[in-house]
Amino acid sequence: MSHKVLNNCQIATMLSNGTPYGLIKDAMVVLDKDRIVWTGRAVDSSDRYHDAEHINLGGRLITPALIDCHTHVVFAGDRAREFEMRLNGASYEQVARAGGGIVSTVTATRAATQEALIAEALPRVDALIAEGVSMIEIKSGYGLSEEAELKMLRAARQIAQQRDIHITTTYLGAHAVPPEYAGREDAYIDDVCIPTLRLAHAQGLVDAVDAFCEDIAFQPSQVARVFDAARALGLPIKIHAEQLSNLGGAKMATHFGALSADHIEYLDAEGVAAMAQAGTVAVILPGAFYTLRETQAPPITALRDSAVPMALASDCNPGSSPMTSLLLVMNMACTLFRLTPEEALCGVTRNAAKALGMADRGQIVTGARADLAVWNVQHPAELSYRIGFNPLHARIFGGNL
């Protein structure tokens, strides 16, 4: 028999069944290869699993494995020096003149080989895996040329060949305007961004399409052209929107059936309503809020009142969120934005899966993929409560402990 039985445990199923965390005590989970085939109270289980392999978890908590639904983990170099410059009083312009900012990351990423990008990304991926993460979304966007964007996407795909982790790739060619196209945003969209998207899709390198809709990046009309191209290719879209101002990017993206709108600190009531109607997930990124010392918090109460699903992610990137800890993200979301611990855990499981369009992840339910995390905690709230502490006991990926 191929079944594995996880017993003597409690389960945070993350089902929205009216019970906090969907919690089941004195529980049991039955796995068959990479799928969950039964879950519930141990006393209600069938005798047909008597001869299966039983794993006693000593009363520990099982949750769905965590999902990081917004990252930029593939890049070269770092921005530690500009971090120091900013703290010493340098302005953004002074940092840029000294070679800092996104241009420095683009320069380093373009110069790096695919193998070097993978080698730099793996420690960041390993840090996430060590906290029970089973799936990571990785964006391009630091190449900003055909060759470099494709190189980033290939590197991201290769990570899944070197680690037990599921990788989804997002094309973010509309991340910034490269130096050679300064002041010619429309030309960059038409000459580089959209043609590269089509090529990446033809090579099977892209699962979704994203864009940065801000005055320092691209206007809604320019982003819409990228999304038109994505829709023609049958690719889902996501958007960086309302992080620094309110250009209406999130509302625009809902017309394309956006999986998620991310950052959204300046999202207004009209944008919240549009997201609620479209079923678009709000991806909250406290790492960037913290690092940039922002003061405009996302409209959590309005999102909650409108039943907009809220996901959380690390936004791991070299400039605004050099973070590789979803557990810290959960604590930050509770402390900075007043999410409840249940909302935080839902944000890195069920709603994170929804933000990636993954229907069989993020919940412990029959038929779901057997990606689980086992924790040395007594209650799920401990995962958001502790700071700088990792209570992971074991990670189960595709049914394998």
C-alpha positions as CSV (number, residue, x, y, z in Angstrom):
1,M,0.0,0.0,0.0
2,S,1.4,3.4,-1.0
3,H,-0.6,5.3,1.7
4,K,1.1,7.4,4.4
5,V,-0.8,8.3,7.5
6,L,0.1,11.3,9.5
7,N,-1.4,10.9,13.0
8,N,-1.3,12.3,16.5
9,C,-1.5,15.8,15.2
10,Q,-3.8,18.8,14.8
11,I,-4.5,20.3,11.4
12,A,-5.1,23.9,10.3
13,T,-6.9,23.0,7.1
14,M,-7.4,26.7,6.2
15,L,-10.9,25.8,4.9
16,S,-13.4,28.6,5.3
17,N,-15.8,26.4,7.2
18,G,-16.6,28.8,10.2
19,T,-14.0,27.2,12.4
20,P,-10.9,29.4,13.1
21,Y,-8.1,28.1,10.8
22,G,-10.4,25.2,9.9
23,L,-8.7,23.6,12.9
24,I,-9.1,19.9,13.6
25,K,-7.7,18.5,16.8
26,D,-6.8,14.8,17.4
27,A,-6.6,14.6,13.6
28,M,-5.2,12.4,10.9
29,V,-4.1,13.0,7.3
30,V,-3.8,10.3,4.7
31,L,-1.5,10.7,1.7
32,D,-1.3,8.7,-1.5
33,K,1.8,9.6,-3.4
34,D,1.5,13.4,-4.0
35,R,-2.2,13.8,-3.1
36,I,-4.2,14.1,0.1
37,V,-6.8,11.3,0.1
38,W,-8.4,11.7,3.5
39,T,-8.3,14.2,6.4
40,G,-10.4,14.5,9.6
41,R,-10.6,13.4,13.2
42,A,-8.6,10.2,13.8
43,V,-11.7,8.6,15.5
44,D,-13.6,9.0,12.2
45,S,-10.9,7.3,10.0
46,S,-11.4,4.1,8.1
47,D,-9.8,0.8,9.2
48,R,-8.6,0.3,5.6
49,Y,-5.5,2.5,6.4
50,H,-4.5,0.1,9.3
51,D,-1.6,-1.4,7.2
52,A,-0.3,1.9,5.8
53,E,2.9,3.6,6.9
54,H,2.0,5.6,10.1
55,I,4.0,8.6,11.1
56,N,3.4,9.8,14.7
57,L,3.7,13.6,14.8
58,G,3.6,13.9,18.6
59,G,0.7,16.3,18.7
60,R,2.3,18.9,16.3
61,L,0.5,21.2,14.1
62,I,0.1,20.6,10.3
63,T,-0.6,23.4,7.9
64,P,-0.6,23.6,4.2
65,A,3.0,24.3,3.0
66,L,3.6,28.0,2.7
67,I,3.5,29.8,-0.7
68,D,5.5,32.9,-1.6
69,C,3.3,34.4,-4.3
70,H,5.4,37.6,-5.2
71,T,9.2,37.5,-5.4
72,H,12.1,38.7,-7.5
73,V,14.6,36.2,-6.2
74,V,16.5,35.9,-9.5
75,F,18.9,38.9,-9.8
76,A,22.6,39.6,-9.6
77,G,24.5,41.8,-7.1
78,D,23.1,43.6,-4.1
79,R,22.1,47.2,-3.0
80,A,23.6,47.2,0.5
81,R,25.8,50.2,-0.3
82,E,22.8,52.3,-1.4
83,F,20.9,51.2,1.7
84,E,23.8,52.6,3.7
85,M,23.9,55.8,1.6
86,R,20.2,56.4,2.1
87,L,20.6,56.0,5.9
88,N,23.4,58.5,5.8
89,G,21.1,61.1,4.2
90,A,21.7,60.6,0.4
91,S,18.7,61.5,-1.8
92,Y,17.4,59.2,-4.5
93,E,19.0,61.4,-7.1
94,Q,22.4,61.1,-5.4
95,V,22.1,57.4,-5.1
96,A,21.2,57.2,-8.8
97,R,24.2,59.4,-9.8
98,A,26.4,57.1,-7.8
99,G,25.2,54.1,-9.9
100,G,22.6,52.9,-7.5
101,G,18.9,52.1,-7.9
102,I,17.4,49.6,-10.3
103,V,19.9,50.5,-12.9
104,S,22.7,48.9,-10.8
105,T,20.7,45.7,-10.6
106,V,19.9,45.7,-14.3
107,T,23.6,46.2,-15.1
108,A,24.7,43.3,-12.8
109,T,21.9,41.0,-14.0
110,R,22.7,41.6,-17.7
111,A,26.4,40.9,-17.0
112,A,25.7,37.7,-15.1
113,T,25.5,34.2,-16.7
114,Q,22.4,32.1,-16.3
115,E,24.5,29.8,-14.0
116,A,25.6,32.7,-11.9
117,L,22.0,33.9,-11.5
118,I,20.9,30.5,-10.3
119,A,23.9,30.2,-7.9
120,E,23.0,33.6,-6.4
121,A,19.3,32.8,-6.2
122,L,19.6,29.3,-4.5
123,P,20.5,30.6,-1.0
124,R,17.5,32.9,-1.1
125,V,15.3,29.9,-2.2
126,D,16.9,27.7,0.5
127,A,16.0,30.2,3.2
128,L,12.3,30.1,2.1
129,I,12.3,26.3,1.9
130,A,13.7,26.1,5.4
131,E,10.5,27.9,6.6
132,G,8.2,25.4,5.0
133,V,7.7,27.0,1.6
134,S,6.7,24.7,-1.2
135,M,6.0,27.2,-4.0
136,I,7.6,30.4,-5.1
137,E,6.6,32.8,-7.8
138,I,9.6,34.4,-9.5
139,K,9.4,37.5,-11.7
140,S,11.8,38.7,-14.4
141,G,12.2,42.4,-14.8
142,Y,15.8,43.1,-14.0
143,G,17.0,42.3,-17.5
144,L,14.9,44.8,-19.6
145,S,16.3,43.4,-22.8
146,E,15.2,40.3,-24.8
147,E,18.3,38.4,-24.0
148,A,18.5,39.2,-20.3
149,E,14.7,38.8,-19.6
150,L,14.8,35.3,-21.2
151,K,17.9,34.5,-19.2
152,M,16.2,35.3,-16.0
153,L,13.2,33.2,-16.8
154,R,15.3,30.2,-17.8
155,A,17.2,30.6,-14.5
156,A,14.0,30.6,-12.6
157,R,12.8,27.4,-14.4
158,Q,16.1,25.7,-13.6
159,I,15.7,26.3,-9.8
160,A,12.9,23.7,-9.8
161,Q,15.4,21.2,-11.2
162,Q,17.8,21.8,-8.4
163,R,15.5,22.0,-5.4
164,D,12.3,20.3,-4.2
165,I,10.2,23.4,-4.9
166,H,7.5,24.4,-7.3
167,I,8.3,27.5,-9.3
168,T,5.9,29.7,-11.2
169,T,7.4,32.3,-13.5
170,T,6.0,35.8,-14.2
171,Y,7.2,38.0,-17.0
172,L,7.7,41.5,-15.7
173,G,9.3,43.2,-18.7
174,A,7.3,46.3,-17.9
175,H,9.1,46.8,-14.6
176,A,11.2,49.9,-15.4
177,V,12.5,51.8,-18.5
178,P,16.1,50.7,-19.3
179,P,18.7,53.4,-19.6
180,E,18.9,53.1,-23.4
181,Y,15.1,53.9,-23.6
182,A,15.1,56.8,-21.1
183,G,12.2,59.1,-22.0
184,R,10.9,56.6,-24.6
185,E,8.6,54.4,-22.6
186,D,6.2,53.7,-25.5
187,A,9.0,52.6,-27.7
188,Y,10.3,50.3,-25.1
189,I,6.9,48.7,-24.7
190,D,6.5,48.2,-28.4
191,D,10.1,47.3,-29.4
192,V,11.2,45.2,-26.5
193,C,8.6,44.4,-23.8
194,I,5.8,42.9,-25.9
195,P,8.0,41.1,-28.5
196,T,10.0,39.5,-25.7
197,L,6.8,38.4,-24.0
198,R,5.7,36.6,-27.2
199,L,9.1,35.0,-27.5
200,A,9.1,33.9,-23.8
201,H,5.7,32.4,-24.2
202,A,6.7,30.5,-27.4
203,Q,9.6,29.0,-25.4
204,G,7.4,27.9,-22.5
205,L,9.1,30.2,-20.1
206,V,6.2,32.2,-18.7
207,D,3.1,31.4,-16.5
208,A,1.8,34.9,-16.0
209,V,2.4,38.5,-16.9
210,D,3.0,41.5,-14.5
211,A,3.7,45.2,-14.8
212,F,4.6,48.1,-12.6
213,C,2.0,50.8,-12.9
214,E,3.4,54.0,-11.4
215,D,4.6,57.4,-12.5
216,I,8.2,56.2,-12.1
217,A,7.5,53.2,-14.3
218,F,4.5,52.9,-16.7
219,Q,1.1,54.5,-17.1
220,P,-2.1,52.5,-17.1
221,S,-2.5,52.9,-20.9
222,Q,1.0,51.5,-21.5
223,V,0.4,48.6,-19.1
224,A,-2.9,47.8,-20.8
225,R,-1.1,47.3,-24.1
226,V,1.1,44.7,-22.4
227,F,-2.0,43.0,-20.9
228,D,-3.7,43.0,-24.3
229,A,-0.7,41.0,-25.6
230,A,-0.9,38.7,-22.6
231,R,-4.6,38.1,-23.1
232,A,-4.0,37.3,-26.7
233,L,-1.5,34.6,-25.6
234,G,-3.9,33.2,-23.0
235,L,-1.7,34.2,-20.1
236,P,-3.1,35.5,-16.7
237,I,-2.1,38.9,-15.5
238,K,-1.0,40.5,-12.2
239,I,-0.1,44.1,-11.4
240,H,2.2,46.2,-9.2
241,A,-0.2,49.0,-8.5
242,E,-1.0,51.9,-6.1
243,Q,2.2,51.5,-4.2
244,L,3.3,55.1,-4.4
245,S,0.2,56.9,-5.8
246,N,-3.2,56.1,-7.1
247,L,-3.2,55.8,-10.9
248,G,-6.1,53.4,-11.0
249,G,-3.9,50.5,-12.1
250,A,-5.6,47.9,-9.9
251,K,-9.1,48.8,-11.3
252,M,-7.7,48.7,-14.8
253,A,-6.3,45.3,-14.2
254,T,-9.6,43.9,-13.0
255,H,-11.0,44.4,-16.5
256,F,-8.4,41.8,-17.6
257,G,-9.5,39.4,-14.8
258,A,-6.3,40.0,-12.9
259,L,-5.3,37.3,-10.5
260,S,-3.9,39.8,-8.1
261,A,-3.1,43.5,-7.5
262,D,0.1,43.8,-5.4
263,H,1.3,46.5,-2.9
264,I,-1.9,48.7,-3.2
265,E,-1.1,51.1,-0.3
266,Y,-2.9,53.9,-2.1
267,L,-5.9,51.8,-3.4
268,D,-9.2,53.8,-3.1
269,A,-12.7,52.6,-2.5
270,E,-13.4,52.4,-6.2
271,G,-10.4,50.1,-6.6
272,V,-11.5,47.9,-3.7
273,A,-14.9,47.5,-5.1
274,A,-13.5,46.6,-8.6
275,M,-11.3,44.0,-7.0
276,A,-14.1,42.5,-5.0
277,Q,-16.3,42.2,-8.1
278,A,-13.5,40.6,-10.2
279,G,-12.3,38.3,-7.4
280,T,-8.8,39.8,-7.7
281,V,-6.5,39.0,-4.7
282,A,-4.9,41.8,-2.8
283,V,-1.2,40.8,-2.3
284,I,0.1,42.8,0.7
285,L,3.9,43.3,0.9
286,P,5.0,44.5,4.3
287,G,8.7,44.0,3.6
288,A,8.7,46.9,1.1
289,F,6.6,49.1,3.4
290,Y,9.1,48.5,6.2
291,T,12.3,48.9,4.2
292,L,11.1,52.1,2.5
293,R,9.8,53.4,5.8
294,E,6.4,54.2,4.2
295,T,3.6,55.7,6.1
296,Q,0.6,55.0,3.8
297,A,-0.7,51.5,4.8
298,P,-2.9,49.4,2.5
299,P,-6.7,49.7,3.2
300,I,-6.9,46.5,5.1
301,T,-10.3,47.3,6.8
302,A,-11.9,48.2,3.4
303,L,-10.5,45.0,1.8
304,R,-11.7,42.9,4.7
305,D,-15.2,44.6,4.7
306,S,-15.5,43.9,0.9
307,A,-14.3,40.3,1.3
308,V,-11.3,40.8,-1.0
309,P,-9.0,37.9,-0.4
310,M,-5.7,39.1,1.1
311,A,-2.4,37.3,0.4
312,L,1.0,38.0,1.8
313,A,4.4,37.6,0.2
314,S,8.1,38.5,0.7
315,D,8.6,40.6,-2.4
316,C,12.2,39.5,-2.1
317,N,14.2,41.9,-4.2
318,P,17.6,43.7,-3.8
319,G,16.2,47.2,-3.5
320,S,13.0,47.6,-1.5
321,S,12.5,44.2,0.3
322,P,15.7,42.2,0.8
323,M,13.7,39.6,2.7
324,T,13.6,35.8,2.6
325,S,11.2,35.0,5.5
326,L,7.5,34.4,5.2
327,L,7.3,34.0,8.9
328,L,8.6,37.5,9.4
329,V,6.2,38.7,6.7
330,M,3.3,37.2,8.7
331,N,4.4,39.0,11.9
332,M,4.9,42.3,10.1
333,A,1.5,42.1,8.5
334,C,-0.1,41.6,12.0
335,T,2.0,44.2,13.7
336,L,2.1,46.9,11.0
337,F,-1.3,46.4,9.3
338,R,-3.3,44.7,12.0
339,L,-4.1,41.5,10.2
340,T,-5.2,38.7,12.5
341,P,-2.9,35.7,12.8
342,E,-5.6,33.7,11.0
343,E,-5.6,36.2,8.1
344,A,-1.8,36.1,8.0
345,L,-1.7,32.3,7.8
346,C,-4.4,32.3,5.2
347,G,-2.4,34.9,3.3
348,V,0.6,32.6,2.8
349,T,-1.5,29.5,2.1
350,R,-5.1,29.6,0.7
351,N,-5.0,33.1,-0.6
352,A,-1.5,32.9,-1.9
353,A,-2.5,29.9,-4.0
354,K,-5.5,31.9,-5.3
355,A,-3.2,34.7,-6.2
356,L,-1.3,32.3,-8.4
357,G,-4.4,30.6,-9.9
358,M,-3.5,27.3,-8.1
359,A,-6.7,25.6,-7.1
360,D,-5.1,22.5,-5.6
361,R,-2.8,24.2,-3.2
362,G,-3.0,26.1,0.1
363,Q,-5.6,24.0,1.9
364,I,-5.6,20.6,3.5
365,V,-8.5,18.9,1.8
366,T,-9.1,15.7,-0.2
367,G,-7.6,15.9,-3.7
368,A,-5.2,18.7,-2.9
369,R,-1.5,18.3,-3.5
370,A,0.3,16.8,-0.5
371,D,2.5,19.9,0.2
372,L,2.5,20.3,4.0
373,A,4.4,21.9,6.8
374,V,4.7,20.4,10.3
375,W,5.4,22.8,13.1
376,N,6.6,22.6,16.7
377,V,3.8,24.9,18.0
378,Q,0.7,24.4,20.1
379,H,-1.5,26.9,18.2
380,P,-1.4,28.4,14.7
381,A,-1.2,32.0,16.1
382,E,2.4,31.2,17.2
383,L,3.5,31.3,13.5
384,S,2.7,35.1,13.4
385,Y,3.5,35.8,17.1
386,R,7.2,35.0,17.2
387,I,9.9,37.2,15.7
388,G,13.1,35.7,14.2
389,F,12.2,32.2,15.2
390,N,11.6,29.2,12.9
391,P,9.5,26.4,14.5
392,L,9.4,24.2,11.4
393,H,9.7,20.5,12.3
394,A,9.3,19.0,8.8
395,R,8.3,19.9,5.3
396,I,6.3,17.5,3.1
397,F,6.7,18.1,-0.6
398,G,4.6,16.0,-3.0
399,G,4.0,13.5,-0.2
400,N,7.7,13.1,0.6
401,L,8.9,13.9,4.1
